[in-house]
Amino acid sequence: MNLAEVRRRILERADWQPDQSQAFIDRTNRFINLAYQDISDDAPFLLEDDVQIVTQPDFVSTAGSATDVLRVNASRSKILERNHDTATSGLTAFDTSGFWDGRMIEVTDSSGQIHRRRIREVWRDSLGGTNVADRISIDSPWPNLTDTGMSFRIFTPEYYLPPDAVEIKSARVWSDPNHLLAVGSQQDMERYQLIDYRGRVLGLPEVIFKGHHFQIDAPTKIPQVEVLEQHSLWAGPDPAGAFEYCFTYVWGKRDADFLEAGGVIEPLWESAPSPISDKIATTNNGQPIRITTPHIDHVAGFVGGSVEQHRSGFRKRIYARRSTIASDMRAGIEYQVEAPQIFFLLAEVDGHTLTYDHDGATLLDYYTRLKDVHGYQAVRLYPMPDQRYEIDMRVQFRPNPLVHNHDTPRIHEDAISALVHKSLSYFYEHDGNPEMAGFSEQRYRDNLATLTKRYGQISNYDLRRRPARVRKAARGVRRSRRVTYTGVT
């Protein structure tokens, strides 16, 4: 049962007959989505899923090495670098593919003081011949421009759950040896000094406990859109039409196994979206649409002709929402695609890229919708992982809002009644009818009780003995006790 059908059942129950304006439909949809969120809290067993996190081992400089050390860049206090000759040093290369972006680094200066920073981006610059500089941009400036010969440790103190994860039900190390993780109290882990300290305890994780919350500020600028003039035609194969656009900021990358349907690796963090652009249309025989977004590297202070230019670590994700499909055809090809008015991922670009031309050559990623992001909750592990481990978690998730009329709630069909009655309670409350609001709320509670019995857990069966009836047996027949299975609910 989709959004439109749920809304129809609500209005039938409320005996609502007047013409329905778009404002009225939007308000009713908001009531439905509020009720949908309430169900996720009151009946979490209806909204559970499996998610995975992948651990990252520490990367530690070689003790006593004269080349496997960092120095602060002589002109830029936000850059740490390791200069060496690749032909003779034999050093392990830094990971420049984005998987280290967002990790933490501990650097020990010549006086023995340890400085902690968050990594923004990692890259390699050539210094001529086989000499290179492995460079790391950091989130806050170094206190001077002179420190050299510093040992370091790159580590991941905590791991972030998907933004729609609400509560962890269980966690298990999937990699060998497979085992269930114990849940630790954050207060106890801190009291007994079981928080990571300079990589003191490394090994197979045994305990999981709560970490911090992290959020990237959302962009505030509306993306500018225009149909290009004197430009090549719409390329396809995705047909032209009318679109709206928004964008987000992203930072870091999850493990390489977390590829999205369009082949882009899922980011470690993503912001809430920007305001939505004006609606703009073009035809299959017309020109592409240009989307202009801000220069986030400039905002973050990574600009100019310096070595740190464009090294903020930020990228941008552009999302598009189609509302119509161009009716004209090219070369006799009729386009048959959906126009669900939902924001899907269009492209991911660098933070300093100002414009992107939407010409249909890249299909909208149907499986990657714009997320409702309010930040990311982290979990910590003890001991700190000494290698790559995959950890499976069963979590309660927060459902995505129902947007299109044909969006279907991710709950069992017989839970729709609970959704209808909870929505009705909001509807009547808004309409100034507290008696009917209370009646609908009670019906909702009754529905929840039934759902809890039915889906709260799977019924199990115990082997139980029932005393046999004493009866006279025929000659040659043995008395026996009958063994029966009794269902336990």
VOPAGU-2260 file (C-alpha; in pm, 1 decimal, decimal comma):
REM VOPAGU-2260
SITE   aa  ch    i         X         Y         Z
SITE  MET   A    0       0,0       0,0       0,0
SITE  ASN   A    1     160,4     324,7    -118,1
SITE  LEU   A    2     143,1     683,8       4,6
SITE  ALA   A    3    -161,3     776,1    -205,0
SITE  GLU   A    4    -356,0     473,8     -79,4
SITE  VAL   A    5    -266,9     544,6     282,9
SITE  ARG   A    6    -382,5     904,1     236,8
SITE  ARG   A    7    -709,6     784,6      79,7
SITE  ARG   A    8    -779,6     554,0     376,3
SITE  ILE   A    9    -718,1     840,0     619,0
SITE  LEU   A   10    -963,2    1068,6     439,6
SITE  GLU   A   11   -1221,2     790,9     417,0
SITE  ARG   A   12   -1198,9     735,9     793,1
SITE  ALA   A   13   -1223,2    1109,4     854,5
SITE  ASP   A   14   -1516,1    1132,5     607,9
SITE  TRP   A   15   -1338,1    1418,2     433,4
SITE  GLN   A   16   -1507,9    1508,6     105,1
SITE  PRO   A   17   -1405,8    1863,2       2,4
SITE  ASP   A   18   -1176,9    1921,7    -293,6
SITE  GLN   A   19    -818,3    1855,4    -195,4
SITE  SER   A   20    -575,3    2137,5    -263,6
SITE  GLN   A   21    -204,4    2068,7    -298,5
SITE  ALA   A   22    -145,3    2240,4      35,6
SITE  PHE   A   23    -394,5    2005,5     201,2
SITE  ILE   A   24    -230,9    1700,2      38,7
SITE  ASP   A   25     114,4    1817,1     148,6
SITE  ARG   A   26      -5,8    1867,2     506,7
SITE  THR   A   27    -165,1    1520,5     514,8
SITE  ASN   A   28     154,6    1369,3     378,4
SITE  ARG   A   29     345,8    1535,6     661,5
SITE  PHE   A   30     109,2    1375,1     913,1
SITE  ILE   A   31     170,0    1036,7     749,8
SITE  ASN   A   32     546,7    1080,3     765,5
SITE  LEU   A   33     527,4    1188,1    1130,1
SITE  ALA   A   34     330,3     871,8    1204,8
SITE  TYR   A   35     581,1     667,7    1003,6
SITE  GLN   A   36     862,9     800,0    1222,5
SITE  ASP   A   37     662,0     724,4    1538,5
SITE  ILE   A   38     617,4     363,7    1430,2
SITE  SER   A   39     993,9     330,9    1387,6
SITE  ASP   A   40    1030,6     430,8    1756,0
SITE  ASP   A   41     733,3     241,0    1899,9
SITE  ALA   A   42     773,8     -77,8    1695,5
SITE  PRO   A   43    1145,9     -92,5    1606,7
SITE  PHE   A   44    1122,2    -461,9    1514,0
SITE  LEU   A   45     935,1    -352,9    1199,6
SITE  LEU   A   46    1226,9    -143,6    1078,1
SITE  GLU   A   47    1550,2    -338,1    1115,6
SITE  ASP   A   48    1830,6    -394,2     868,9
SITE  ASP   A   49    2190,9    -513,6     851,6
SITE  VAL   A   50    2478,5    -269,8     803,5
SITE  GLN   A   51    2853,1    -321,8     789,8
SITE  ILE   A   52    3157,5    -126,9     898,4
SITE  VAL   A   53    3512,6    -211,2     793,5
SITE  THR   A   54    3802,2    -137,6    1028,4
SITE  GLN   A   55    4130,2      30,8     933,9
SITE  PRO   A   56    4461,8     -70,3    1092,1
SITE  ASP   A   57    4704,5     194,3    1216,1
SITE  PHE   A   58    4978,9     326,8     987,4
SITE  VAL   A   59    5286,2     400,6    1200,9
SITE  SER   A   60    5618,6     551,6    1093,6
SITE  THR   A   61    5928,4     334,3    1118,9
SITE  ALA   A   62    6106,5     385,9    1449,0
SITE  GLY   A   63    6454,0     537,9    1406,8
SITE  SER   A   64    6407,4     606,7    1034,7
SITE  ALA   A   65    6552,7     931,5     904,8
SITE  THR   A   66    6318,8     940,0     602,2
SITE  ASP   A   67    5989,4     797,5     736,4
SITE  VAL   A   68    5918,7    1121,4     923,4
SITE  LEU   A   69    5706,3    1429,7     874,6
SITE  ARG   A   70    5790,7    1797,4     860,2
SITE  VAL   A   71    5565,5    2099,7     845,0
SITE  ASN   A   72    5569,9    2268,8     505,1
SITE  ALA   A   73    5801,9    2569,4     513,6
SITE  SER   A   74    5531,2    2809,4     390,7
SITE  ARG   A   75    5199,1    2646,9     479,1
SITE  SER   A   76    5109,0    2554,5     836,2
SITE  LYS   A   77    4819,4    2332,6     727,0
SITE  ILE   A   78    5046,7    2094,1     536,4
SITE  LEU   A   79    5257,3    1810,6     678,7
SITE  GLU   A   80    5485,7    1628,2     435,6
SITE  ARG   A   81    5721,4    1334,5     405,6
SITE  ASN   A   82    6000,5    1402,4     153,3
SITE  HIS   A   83    6196,2    1105,9      19,4
SITE  ASP   A   84    6349,3     939,4    -285,8
SITE  THR   A   85    6127,1     655,6    -405,9
SITE  ALA   A   86    6426,2     485,1    -570,8
SITE  THR   A   87    6612,5     433,4    -243,4
SITE  SER   A   88    6383,0     492,1      55,9
SITE  GLY   A   89    6167,1     179,0      23,4
SITE  LEU   A   90    5887,6     350,3     217,1
SITE  THR   A   91    5527,2     234,1     198,5
SITE  ALA   A   92    5324,9     487,1       2,5
SITE  PHE   A   93    5049,5     687,7     168,5
SITE  ASP   A   94    4693,5     604,7      61,1
SITE  THR   A   95    4595,1     888,7    -171,8
SITE  SER   A   96    4263,2     738,3    -287,7
SITE  GLY   A   97    4052,4     916,8     -26,3
SITE  PHE   A   98    4024,2     636,0     230,9
SITE  TRP   A   99    4253,1     821,1     474,2
SITE  ASP   A  100    4056,8    1146,6     446,0
SITE  GLY   A  101    3888,9    1212,1     779,6
SITE  ARG   A  102    4120,4     983,9     981,9
SITE  MET   A  103    4324,2    1113,6    1277,9
SITE  ILE   A  104    4700,6    1161,8    1297,4
SITE  GLU   A  105    4929,9    1182,9    1602,0
SITE  VAL   A  106    5260,3    1359,4    1537,3
SITE  THR   A  107    5547,9    1367,6    1787,2
SITE  ASP   A  108    5774,8    1670,2    1755,6
SITE  SER   A  109    6143,9    1690,4    1851,0
SITE  SER   A  110    6061,1    1787,9    2210,8
SITE  GLY   A  111    5843,1    1480,1    2256,4
SITE  GLN   A  112    5513,4    1670,2    2252,5
SITE  ILE   A  113    5233,4    1489,8    2067,8
SITE  HIS   A  114    4999,5    1689,4    1843,2
SITE  ARG   A  115    4667,6    1549,4    1722,0
SITE  ARG   A  116    4494,8    1660,8    1402,3
SITE  ARG   A  117    4225,0    1533,0    1167,5
SITE  ILE   A  118    4339,2    1458,8     812,3
SITE  ARG   A  119    4163,2    1655,8     542,1
SITE  GLU   A  120    4331,0    1506,4     233,0
SITE  VAL   A  121    4635,5    1298,9     134,6
SITE  TRP   A  122    4823,6    1331,1    -195,7
SITE  ARG   A  123    5168,6    1304,7    -355,1
SITE  ASP   A  124    5359,7    1579,1    -535,2
SITE  SER   A  125    5669,7    1528,7    -747,7
SITE  LEU   A  126    5983,4    1720,7    -644,3
SITE  GLY   A  127    6176,0    1625,8    -955,3
SITE  GLY   A  128    6315,0    1290,9   -1068,9
SITE  THR   A  129    6234,4    1017,8    -815,9
SITE  ASN   A  130    6204,2    1264,0    -528,0
SITE  VAL   A  131    5848,8    1305,4    -399,5
SITE  ALA   A  132    5656,8    1472,8    -118,6
SITE  ASP   A  133    5378,6    1269,1      43,0
SITE  ARG   A  134    5154,9    1544,6     175,8
SITE  ILE   A  135    4872,4    1563,7     429,4
SITE  SER   A  136    4644,7    1863,8     478,9
SITE  ILE   A  137    4512,3    1896,8     833,7
SITE  ASP   A  138    4203,8    2054,4     990,0
SITE  SER   A  139    4383,9    2314,8    1203,9
SITE  PRO   A  140    4720,1    2492,0    1148,5
SITE  TRP   A  141    5048,9    2367,9    1291,8
SITE  PRO   A  142    5190,5    2598,3    1561,7
SITE  ASN   A  143    5504,5    2680,1    1359,4
SITE  LEU   A  144    5672,8    2639,1    1019,7
SITE  THR   A  145    5999,2    2483,7    1139,8
SITE  ASP   A  146    5930,6    2139,2    1290,9
SITE  THR   A  147    6103,2    1851,1    1112,5
SITE  GLY   A  148    6191,9    1485,2    1173,8
SITE  MET   A  149    5860,3    1403,0    1341,9
SITE  SER   A  150    5736,8    1046,4    1389,1
SITE  PHE   A  151    5366,2     986,0    1335,9
SITE  ARG   A  152    5074,3     746,9    1366,4
SITE  ILE   A  153    4762,8     752,9    1144,5
SITE  PHE   A  154    4462,3     584,5    1307,1
SITE  THR   A  155    4083,0     563,1    1316,6
SITE  PRO   A  156    3952,3     609,3    1673,7
SITE  GLU   A  157    3586,8     541,2    1589,3
SITE  TYR   A  158    3363,7     421,5    1308,1
SITE  TYR   A  159    3050,5     594,1    1185,1
SITE  LEU   A  160    2713,0     432,6    1127,5
SITE  PRO   A  161    2490,7     522,8     831,2
SITE  PRO   A  162    2288,7     840,8     898,6
SITE  ASP   A  163    1957,6     652,2     917,7
SITE  ALA   A  164    2079,1     404,8    1183,8
SITE  VAL   A  165    1900,0     467,4    1513,7
SITE  GLU   A  166    1999,0     183,6    1745,5
SITE  ILE   A  167    2234,3    -114,4    1731,1
SITE  LYS   A  168    2065,1    -443,1    1821,3
SITE  SER   A  169    2370,3    -666,2    1784,0
SITE  ALA   A  170    2723,9    -654,4    1641,3
SITE  ARG   A  171    2936,4    -942,5    1520,2
SITE  VAL   A  172    3284,1    -972,3    1372,1
SITE  TRP   A  173    3215,6   -1141,3    1039,3
SITE  SER   A  174    3584,3   -1196,2     959,3
SITE  ASP   A  175    3760,1   -1496,4    1117,6
SITE  PRO   A  176    3734,9   -1566,8    1400,5
SITE  ASN   A  177    3362,6   -1490,6    1383,6
SITE  HIS   A  178    3217,2   -1386,7    1720,3
SITE  LEU   A  179    2959,8   -1162,2    1888,0
SITE  LEU   A  180    3087,2    -831,5    2026,3
SITE  ALA   A  181    3007,8    -746,4    2387,1
SITE  VAL   A  182    2843,9    -409,1    2450,5
SITE  GLY   A  183    3033,1    -179,2    2686,4
SITE  SER   A  184    2912,7     124,8    2876,4
SITE  GLN   A  185    3082,4     441,1    2756,2
SITE  GLN   A  186    3126,7     550,3    3117,4
SITE  ASP   A  187    3286,4     219,1    3219,4
SITE  MET   A  188    3519,0     213,3    2919,1
SITE  GLU   A  189    3642,4     561,2    3008,3
SITE  ARG   A  190    3666,9     484,0    3381,7
SITE  TYR   A  191    3879,6     173,4    3327,1
SITE  GLN   A  192    4101,8     342,0    3064,3
SITE  LEU   A  193    3984,0     119,9    2779,6
SITE  ILE   A  194    3973,4     411,2    2534,3
SITE  ASP   A  195    4247,8     406,5    2270,8
SITE  TYR   A  196    4567,6     572,2    2390,9
SITE  ARG   A  197    4842,3     599,6    2125,8
SITE  GLY   A  198    4767,2     247,9    1995,5
SITE  ARG   A  199    4843,8      92,6    2332,2
SITE  VAL   A  200    4614,8    -211,5    2284,4
SITE  LEU   A  201    4571,2    -355,8    1935,1
SITE  GLY   A  202    4402,5    -680,0    1838,2
SITE  LEU   A  203    4076,4    -848,1    1746,8
SITE  PRO   A  204    3785,9    -627,7    1866,1
SITE  GLU   A  205    3589,8    -774,8    2156,8
SITE  VAL   A  206    3379,5    -480,9    2283,6
SITE  ILE   A  207    3172,7    -214,9    2108,3
SITE  PHE   A  208    3057,8     107,8    2275,8
SITE  LYS   A  209    2923,9     453,3    2197,2
SITE  GLY   A  210    3136,1     716,8    2024,2
SITE  HIS   A  211    3082,1    1077,9    1914,8
SITE  HIS   A  212    2837,9    1247,1    1681,7
SITE  PHE   A  213    2972,8    1421,9    1369,9
SITE  GLN   A  214    2808,3    1656,3    1124,0
SITE  ILE   A  215    2914,4    1857,0     817,4
SITE  ASP   A  216    2748,6    2197,4     787,1
SITE  ALA   A  217    2496,8    2209,4     504,0
SITE  PRO   A  218    2545,8    2443,4     205,8
SITE  THR   A  219    2323,2    2750,6     213,5
SITE  LYS   A  220    2357,6    2872,7    -145,7
SITE  ILE   A  221    2097,5    2784,1    -409,0
SITE  PRO   A  222    2260,0    2619,6    -713,9
SITE  GLN   A  223    2231,0    2839,5   -1022,0
SITE  VAL   A  224    2092,5    2673,2   -1337,2
SITE  GLU   A  225    2081,0    2777,9   -1701,5
SITE  VAL   A  226    2031,7    2620,8   -2043,7
SITE  LEU   A  227    2355,7    2669,8   -2235,7
SITE  GLU   A  228    2349,4    2862,0   -2561,0
SITE  GLN   A  229    2569,1    2792,8   -2862,6
SITE  HIS   A  230    2657,1    2453,0   -2719,1
SITE  SER   A  231    2642,7    2091,4   -2832,8
SITE  LEU   A  232    2302,5    1924,9   -2814,2
SITE  TRP   A  233    2163,5    1714,5   -2533,1
SITE  ALA   A  234    2365,8    1392,8   -2558,9
SITE  GLY   A  235    2152,2    1127,2   -2390,8
SITE  PRO   A  236    2084,1     837,3   -2348,5
SITE  ASP   A  237    1892,4     979,9   -2051,0
SITE  PRO   A  238    1613,1    1191,8   -2200,9
SITE  ALA   A  239    1579,1    1563,2   -2145,9
SITE  GLY   A  240    1290,7    1720,9   -1956,6
SITE  ALA   A  241    1228,1    1947,3   -1660,0
SITE  PHE   A  242    1460,9    1919,8   -1361,2
SITE  GLU   A  243    1539,3    2070,8   -1022,3
SITE  TYR   A  244    1878,6    2040,0    -853,1
SITE  CYS   A  245    2041,3    2052,9    -511,2
SITE  PHE   A  246    2385,1    1952,6    -381,7
SITE  THR   A  247    2563,4    1834,9     -66,6
SITE  TYR   A  248    2918,6    1843,4      67,4
SITE  VAL   A  249    3090,0    1509,8     125,6
SITE  TRP   A  250    3417,5    1415,2     294,3
SITE  GLY   A  251    3613,1    1089,9     309,4
SITE  LYS   A  252    3525,7     747,6     171,4
SITE  ARG   A  253    3403,4     423,9     317,2
SITE  ASP   A  254    3570,7      93,5     228,2
SITE  ALA   A  255    3608,9       9,9    -142,0
SITE  ASP   A  256    3346,8    -264,2    -101,8
SITE  PHE   A  257    3082,5       4,4     -45,1
SITE  LEU   A  258    3029,4      89,9    -409,4
SITE  GLU   A  259    2697,8     252,7    -494,8
SITE  ALA   A  260    2499,0     143,3    -797,5
SITE  GLY   A  261    2655,4     412,6   -1015,3
SITE  GLY   A  262    3007,6     294,6    -930,4
SITE  VAL   A  263    3087,3     577,6    -685,1
SITE  ILE   A  264    3220,4     485,5    -341,6
SITE  GLU   A  265    2991,0     587,5     -57,5
SITE  PRO   A  266    3128,3     889,0     133,0
SITE  LEU   A  267    3225,4     872,7     497,1
SITE  TRP   A  268    3021,2    1184,9     577,1
SITE  GLU   A  269    2763,5    1384,4     382,5
SITE  SER   A  270    2594,6    1711,9     470,6
SITE  ALA   A  271    2226,8    1797,3     453,9
SITE  PRO   A  272    2128,8    1935,9     111,6
SITE  SER   A  273    2140,3    2290,6     -19,6
SITE  PRO   A  274    1823,6    2483,3    -107,6
SITE  ILE   A  275    1655,6    2356,2    -423,7
SITE  SER   A  276    1719,4    2532,2    -755,0
SITE  ASP   A  277    1455,4    2678,5    -981,9
SITE  LYS   A  278    1288,8    2432,4   -1217,0
SITE  ILE   A  279    1443,8    2435,0   -1563,0
SITE  ALA   A  280    1362,7    2242,7   -1881,2
SITE  THR   A  281    1531,1    2152,8   -2207,4
SITE  THR   A  282    1454,2    1921,6   -2499,0
SITE  ASN   A  283    1629,8    1627,8   -2658,9
SITE  ASN   A  284    1710,6    1858,0   -2951,9
SITE  GLY   A  285    1814,1    2141,6   -2720,0
SITE  GLN   A  286    2120,4    2228,5   -2515,4
SITE  PRO   A  287    2245,8    2087,1   -2183,5
SITE  ILE   A  288    2169,5    2240,9   -1844,1
SITE  ARG   A  289    2460,1    2398,0   -1654,0
SITE  ILE   A  290    2456,4    2378,8   -1272,5
SITE  THR   A  291    2680,4    2623,7   -1084,0
SITE  THR   A  292    2774,4    2550,9    -722,8
SITE  PRO   A  293    3005,3    2728,4    -470,7
SITE  HIS   A  294    3383,1    2686,5    -442,2
SITE  ILE   A  295    3394,5    2500,1    -108,6
SITE  ASP   A  296    3776,9    2485,6    -112,5
SITE  HIS   A  297    3779,0    2865,1    -111,5
SITE  VAL   A  298    3533,8    2875,5     179,7
SITE  ALA   A  299    3751,9    2628,2     373,0
SITE  GLY   A  300    4064,1    2840,1     309,3
SITE  PHE   A  301    4245,0    2610,0      62,5
SITE  VAL   A  302    4299,7    2859,6    -220,8
SITE  GLY   A  303    4563,8    3059,2    -399,5
SITE  GLY   A  304    4873,1    2934,0    -576,4
SITE  SER   A  305    4990,4    2748,7    -269,0
SITE  VAL   A  306    5071,8    2382,8    -220,9
SITE  GLU   A  307    4747,9    2341,5     -26,4
SITE  GLN   A  308    4526,0    2472,4    -307,9
SITE  HIS   A  309    4217,2    2251,7    -362,7
SITE  ARG   A  310    4318,0    2018,1     -76,7
SITE  SER   A  311    4026,4    2072,5     163,1
SITE  GLY   A  312    3914,5    1709,9     125,5
SITE  PHE   A  313    3561,6    1826,1      40,9
SITE  ARG   A  314    3374,9    1710,4    -266,4
SITE  LYS   A  315    3024,2    1792,3    -385,5
SITE  ARG   A  316    2736,6    1563,1    -477,9
SITE  ILE   A  317    2481,4    1698,5    -722,7
SITE  TYR   A  318    2129,4    1555,7    -711,4
SITE  ALA   A  319    1857,9    1598,4    -975,6
SITE  ARG   A  320    1481,8    1565,0    -952,2
SITE  ARG   A  321    1294,9    1503,2   -1276,5
SITE  SER   A  322     935,7    1627,1   -1307,5
SITE  THR   A  323     871,5    1579,0   -1682,3
SITE  ILE   A  324    1013,7    1381,8   -1974,3
SITE  ALA   A  325    1076,9    1554,9   -2306,9
SITE  SER   A  326     822,3    1425,1   -2558,1
SITE  ASP   A  327    1032,8    1480,8   -2869,4
SITE  MET   A  328    1226,5    1186,1   -3008,1
SITE  ARG   A  329    1567,4    1163,6   -3168,5
SITE  ALA   A  330    1644,8     909,9   -3442,0
SITE  GLY   A  331    1304,7     748,0   -3383,3
SITE  ILE   A  332    1390,0     642,4   -3025,0
SITE  GLU   A  333    1104,1     677,8   -2779,2
SITE  TYR   A  334    1219,5     730,3   -2423,7
SITE  GLN   A  335    1037,5     535,2   -2152,7
SITE  VAL   A  336    1171,0     634,7   -1811,3
SITE  GLU   A  337    1020,7     728,8   -1477,9
SITE  ALA   A  338     966,2    1084,2   -1358,5
SITE  PRO   A  339     912,2    1018,3    -986,6
SITE  GLN   A  340     998,9    1370,9    -865,2
SITE  ILE   A  341    1258,3    1225,8    -627,6
SITE  PHE   A  342    1615,2    1353,1    -597,2
SITE  PHE   A  343    1863,3    1096,1    -731,0
SITE  LEU   A  344    2242,0    1125,9    -745,6
SITE  LEU   A  345    2361,2    1281,1   -1070,1
SITE  ALA   A  346    2734,9    1332,3   -1018,2
SITE  GLU   A  347    3012,7    1378,5    -764,5
SITE  VAL   A  348    3266,4    1653,4    -837,7
SITE  ASP   A  349    3569,8    1808,6    -665,8
SITE  GLY   A  350    3514,9    2084,4    -414,7
SITE  HIS   A  351    3670,2    2347,2    -643,3
SITE  THR   A  352    3467,3    2247,7    -951,3
SITE  LEU   A  353    3224,1    2531,8   -1010,0
SITE  THR   A  354    3007,7    2405,5   -1296,6
SITE  TYR   A  355    2862,3    2076,2   -1410,5
SITE  ASP   A  356    2683,7    2029,4   -1743,5
SITE  HIS   A  357    2388,1    1792,3   -1730,5
SITE  ASP   A  358    2348,2    1655,8   -2082,9
SITE  GLY   A  359    2197,4    1310,7   -2021,4
SITE  ALA   A  360    2524,2    1125,2   -2078,9
SITE  THR   A  361    2520,3    1023,0   -1711,0
SITE  LEU   A  362    2209,5     843,2   -1592,4
SITE  LEU   A  363    2052,0     941,5   -1263,6
SITE  ASP   A  364    2150,5     682,2   -1001,9
SITE  TYR   A  365    1808,6     531,7    -931,4
SITE  TYR   A  366    1937,3     349,4    -621,8
SITE  THR   A  367    2104,8     648,2    -456,9
SITE  ARG   A  368    1843,1     889,8    -327,6
SITE  LEU   A  369    1911,6    1212,7    -146,0
SITE  LYS   A  370    1940,2    1121,8     221,8
SITE  ASP   A  371    1786,8    1300,1     517,7
SITE  VAL   A  372    2112,3    1357,1     708,3
SITE  HIS   A  373    2130,5    1505,9    1057,9
SITE  GLY   A  374    2480,2    1378,7    1131,1
SITE  TYR   A  375    2653,5    1048,9    1200,4
SITE  GLN   A  376    2676,4     853,7    1525,1
SITE  ALA   A  377    3005,9     675,1    1586,4
SITE  VAL   A  378    3089,9     353,4    1767,7
SITE  ARG   A  379    3423,6     261,1    1923,0
SITE  LEU   A  380    3593,4     -76,6    1946,9
SITE  TYR   A  381    3818,7    -237,2    2205,2
SITE  PRO   A  382    4086,6    -346,0    2143,6
SITE  MET   A  383    4168,7    -113,6    1855,4
SITE  PRO   A  384    4168,6    -322,5    1534,5
SITE  ASP   A  385    4510,5    -448,9    1430,3
SITE  GLN   A  386    4395,3    -524,8    1074,4
SITE  ARG   A  387    4098,5    -502,7     841,0
SITE  TYR   A  388    3786,5    -662,9     990,6
SITE  GLU   A  389    3431,0    -662,0     862,8
SITE  ILE   A  390    3173,5    -610,2    1136,6
SITE  ASP   A  391    2806,4    -688,6    1075,3
SITE  MET   A  392    2547,1    -503,5    1280,0
SITE  ARG   A  393    2172,4    -546,0    1306,3
SITE  VAL   A  394    2029,8    -197,4    1351,9
SITE  GLN   A  395    1701,5     -20,2    1380,9
SITE  PHE   A  396    1686,7     238,2    1102,9
SITE  ARG   A  397    1493,8     560,9    1056,1
SITE  PRO   A  398    1273,7     531,1     745,7
SITE  ASN   A  399    1312,0     771,0     457,4
SITE  PRO   A  400    1015,8    1008,2     416,8
SITE  LEU   A  401     743,3     903,2     173,4
SITE  VAL   A  402     762,6    1155,6    -110,4
SITE  HIS   A  403     601,6    1019,5    -425,7
SITE  ASN   A  404     242,5     892,0    -429,4
SITE  HIS   A  405     373,7     546,2    -512,4
SITE  ASP   A  406     634,7     532,8    -235,6
SITE  THR   A  407     552,3     233,0     -18,3
SITE  PRO   A  408     626,7     223,3     357,1
SITE  ARG   A  409     893,1     -32,4     452,5
SITE  ILE   A  410     666,1    -208,0     701,1
SITE  HIS   A  411     450,8    -519,7     692,5
SITE  GLU   A  412     115,7    -481,1     520,5
SITE  ASP   A  413     -78,0    -548,9     839,9
SITE  ALA   A  414     107,4    -258,1    1006,4
SITE  ILE   A  415     -62,9     -10,8     771,7
SITE  SER   A  416    -359,3      13,1    1009,8
SITE  ALA   A  417    -125,8     141,8    1280,6
SITE  LEU   A  418      12,6     397,3    1033,7
SITE  VAL   A  419    -339,9     509,1     938,5
SITE  HIS   A  420    -461,5     545,7    1298,1
SITE  LYS   A  421    -150,6     735,2    1410,8
SITE  SER   A  422    -184,1     968,2    1110,8
SITE  LEU   A  423    -551,3    1018,8    1197,2
SITE  SER   A  424    -458,6    1123,1    1550,2
SITE  TYR   A  425    -240,4    1401,1    1404,1
SITE  PHE   A  426    -512,8    1488,9    1152,3
SITE  TYR   A  427    -783,8    1522,6    1419,4
SITE  GLU   A  428    -550,4    1708,0    1655,2
SITE  HIS   A  429    -481,5    1964,1    1382,7
SITE  ASP   A  430    -857,0    1981,4    1306,6
SITE  GLY   A  431    -939,1    2065,0    1669,6
SITE  ASN   A  432   -1108,9    1735,2    1754,7
SITE  PRO   A  433    -930,9    1601,3    2065,6
SITE  GLU   A  434   -1192,5    1328,1    2128,1
SITE  MET   A  435   -1138,1    1161,0    1790,8
SITE  ALA   A  436    -760,8    1222,5    1819,8
SITE  GLY   A  437    -759,1    1027,5    2146,9
SITE  PHE   A  438    -973,2     750,1    1997,8
SITE  SER   A  439    -733,1     714,9    1701,3
SITE  GLU   A  440    -434,2     711,6    1935,9
SITE  GLN   A  441    -590,6     426,1    2135,8
SITE  ARG   A  442    -656,2     229,4    1817,0
SITE  TYR   A  443    -293,0     286,3    1724,4
SITE  ARG   A  444    -181,7     146,1    2061,1
SITE  ASP   A  445    -404,9    -158,1    2012,3
SITE  ASN   A  446    -250,6    -215,0    1669,3
SITE  LEU   A  447      97,1    -190,9    1820,5
SITE  ALA   A  448      14,6    -456,6    2080,6
SITE  THR   A  449     -96,0    -696,1    1805,8
SITE  LEU   A  450     211,5    -623,0    1595,0
SITE  THR   A  451     441,0    -680,5    1894,0
SITE  LYS   A  452     292,1   -1025,8    1950,3
SITE  ARG   A  453     314,4   -1110,3    1582,5
SITE  TYR   A  454     651,2    -966,0    1480,5
SITE  GLY   A  455     832,4    -882,1    1805,0
SITE  GLN   A  456    1009,7   -1215,7    1783,7
SITE  ILE   A  457     968,7   -1553,3    1615,6
SITE  SER   A  458     767,9   -1797,7    1822,1
SITE  ASN   A  459     980,0   -2084,0    1953,4
SITE  TYR   A  460     888,1   -2439,7    2036,3
SITE  ASP   A  461     999,6   -2624,0    2349,9
SITE  LEU   A  462    1004,2   -2997,4    2395,4
SITE  ARG   A  463     772,7   -3057,1    2690,2
SITE  ARG   A  464     640,6   -3371,5    2857,5
SITE  ARG   A  465     273,3   -3400,4    2940,7
SITE  PRO   A  466     170,4   -3651,7    3209,8
SITE  ALA   A  467       8,1   -3956,4    3057,0
SITE  ARG   A  468    -344,6   -4051,5    3142,3
SITE  VAL   A  469    -366,8   -4362,5    3362,2
SITE  ARG   A  470    -573,3   -4619,2    3182,8
SITE  LYS   A  471    -607,8   -4987,9    3174,6
SITE  ALA   A  472    -390,7   -5143,2    2912,8
SITE  ALA   A  473    -470,1   -5448,8    2712,1
SITE  ARG   A  474    -270,2   -5759,8    2771,6
SITE  GLY   A  475      71,9   -5733,2    2607,3
SITE  VAL   A  476      53,3   -5354,5    2553,8
SITE  ARG   A  477     306,8   -5129,2    2730,4
SITE  ARG   A  478     200,2   -4806,3    2898,6
SITE  SER   A  479     388,5   -4500,3    2772,6
SITE  ARG   A  480     400,9   -4123,5    2805,6
SITE  ARG   A  481     324,3   -3927,7    2497,1
SITE  VAL   A  482     572,5   -3652,5    2406,7
SITE  THR   A  483     421,7   -3342,4    2250,8
SITE  TYR   A  484     549,8   -3006,5    2116,5
SITE  THR   A  485     383,6   -2709,3    2280,1
SITE  GLY   A  486     417,7   -2368,6    2116,7
SITE  VAL   A  487     538,0   -2088,0    2343,3
SITE  THR   A  488     452,7   -1730,4    2255,4
